[in-house]
Amino acid sequence: MRRTPGVDDLQRWRRIGSVPEPERMLAVRLSRAAAEGSPEGTLRRVTGGSVDWSRVVEAARALRTVPLLDATLVRHSDRLEIPGKERKTLWMEADAWRRWNRRLAAEGERVVAALEREGYRVVPIKGFDYARRLYPDVGLRPMVDIDLLLPERELGPACEFLKGTLEYREEDSPAERRHGRTYHKRILFRWEGDESRCLDMHAVFYHRELYPVDYEELWRRIGDGRAGLEPEDCLLLSCLILAKDRYQTDLRDMLDIHLMIRSCNLDWSVVLERAREWEVSVALFFSLLVVRNILGSAVPARVLEKCRPGWLRRSWLELFLATDRIPVYRFDHGSFLPKMFIRLPLADSPAGWLRFLKARIMHRVIS
């Protein structure tokens, strides 16, 4: 099955650590430059003799920033000397990503327009939203699927509408139904040739028990939906995603946060207040530390101070998270042990931990 032109997700984050740090961090810096649309003169000269460009390209694959790296090399071709073989490979992979992104974005816009015509409230979220809103070109921000948020009562009818009118399908299996109930989401897909267009239809961002977002209030803020999520909500969602993935992730979510801080004129008092309401202050703290230390994001010191967790929790999480490098998660534990070690401490409330564990136990019993 082909969905995207990039590397497989399985253990992809592990590849980041296998690349030597100089090439890894060069890939980060060059990717950031393209995301920012940085002007000429912002990069120091890098010579081909001092860089293993094959490893830089390898790092960009693992970071999922191949089109960003390519864009910087095009823009700064007079300063960045890269061997012809690596340059050709990079361009071909970047072009595949750009084409894929644009097709996916066009399909997402078609789906959103169809849902809106039918009267459904829907907003793009995550990569599908950020690629169009934050980046200089939609082809620069690699996307895997199309993420949409709908009110929970409209989720089922909207999915049935798309299956009936736009030829989307849904896997109907006990495992898929359990997954949908647990995460309050539905996954639809449609084939075009050998490529699958996948819709990730959400009613919530993640486990309500861990992160009790007031979705009724969120939809009141969204209004008619056309403006999308407010920047403060986008920031908290991206921090939540990093925590959900236990910081075993590529650079995309970090760059999203970096660009929001850089260009969205965030109201930090609103960010802090909503972080407390969503019980996501710990994830906000560690995510902001990561983007400040790795990408040089202009995070106000007072914001970090306001959301800083207590000494015991911070010390525990710092055993596993290195906020000044990629990969952020320090060990090669796979995914199960990080879920055991840090998923609950990254959510604010011990009461939320208990709610989550109770819900998981009930889910297992019912299944």
Secondary structure, 3 states (H helix, E strand, C coil): CECCCCCCCCCHHHHHHHCCHHHHHHHHHHHHHHHHCCCCCCCCCECHHHCCHHHHHHHHHHHCCHHHHHHHHHHCCCCECCCHHHHHHHHHHHHHHHHHHHHHHHHHHHHHHHHHHCCCCCEECHHHHHHHHCCCCHHHCCCCCEEEECCHHHHHHHHHHHHHHCCCECCCCHHHHHHHHHHCEEEEEEEECCEEEEEEEECCCCCCCCCCCCHHHHHHHHCCCCCCCCHHHHHHHHHHHHHHCCCCCCCHHHHHHHHHHHHCCCCHHHHHHHHHHHCCHHHHHHHHHHHHHHHCCCCCHHHHHHHCCCHHHHHHHHHHECCCCCCCECCCCCCHHHHHHHCCCCCCCHHHHHHHHHHHHHHHHHC
